[in-house]
Amino acid sequence: MTTIQYKEIQYDGHYQVEIIDEQLALDLEHFAEACGQSTDWVLKLIDYDILQITVDPQSYQFIGEDVSRARRAYRLQRDFDASLSAVAVMLDLIDEVQHLRKQLKHFH
């Protein structure tokens, strides 16, 4: 199953949709742009292990799954006025709940 990530922007009553292929690799600057954030904000996500990369962020190639996680982090930060450390915990809990739901589905 293929998942397609997209970015939807509304302006003056019009919508613009940008498709982001899950397999498309983005450098740091393009990744930040796809997330609608600054590169500094992305680097903070890496510092708080919200985005888990093991190489230099300047040479890392981000993928669609990373975009989805970063956007989810931004929404949690914005909606709950949460610190990035709190967002990291929330995302870990969300991931764990999703994992448990998949296991439960598998047993039924």
Secondary structure, DSSP 8 states (H G I E B T S, - for coil): ---EEEEEEEETTEEEEEEEETT--B-HHHHHHHHTS-HHHHHHHHHTTSS--SS-TTT--B-HHHHHHHHHHHHHHHHHT--HHHHHHHHHHHHHHHHHHHHHHHH-
